[in-house]
Amino acid sequence: MKTILLLVSLIFAGFAIGSCTNDEGETEFEVLTPDEEEGSVLLKSEEKVPN
């Protein structure tokens, strides 16, 4: 009985982990270098400052 419960728990855990993966292959987060990040922060701060 304990073995069956363990197997059922492992199956449900596998489904939970599998549903969290990104199957489309697209990354949600863009990898930026420090220079690119600094440039984007400067552009955003310039947009907020009224002239």
Long-range contacts (C-beta under 8 A, 24 or more apart in sequence): none
